[in-house]
Amino acid sequence: MKQHIDILGWLYIAFGALGLLGAAVVLIAAVGGGLLSRDAESAALFSGIGFFVAVLVGALSLPNLIGGWGLLKRKSWSRILVIVLGCLGLLSIPLGTALGIYTLWALTKPEARGLLSQ
């Protein structure tokens, strides 16, 4: 069971890192697109929207990073956090669904509860 918890930890860290990378790409693309338009009003609008979307995506990615780190460090709170994230991920077809199913399968077992409650 320790191996499954470690795998889940790294998967959640990877998903969180991909989300942060996506936020950076959105921000760079929005600011770059605004600057390429050579219109001050368009640049401000695109930059503002890009910044808002990047912050939103980044904020949604942070719980994945925190939950993954908590699993790797065997923190008791990480089990509940990652179960909630796994349930929310079920709606994200296909990778989020697979990760959510694996999360629920691994973290609802009594052995996982015992390992993460110490």
Secondary structure as GFF3:
##gff-version 3
##sequence-region A 1 118
A	DSSP	alpha_helix	2	36	.	.	.	ID=ss1
A	DSSP	alpha_helix	40	72	.	.	.	ID=ss2
A	DSSP	alpha_helix	76	89	.	.	.	ID=ss3
A	DSSP	alpha_helix	95	107	.	.	.	ID=ss4
A	DSSP	alpha_helix	110	116	.	.	.	ID=ss5
###
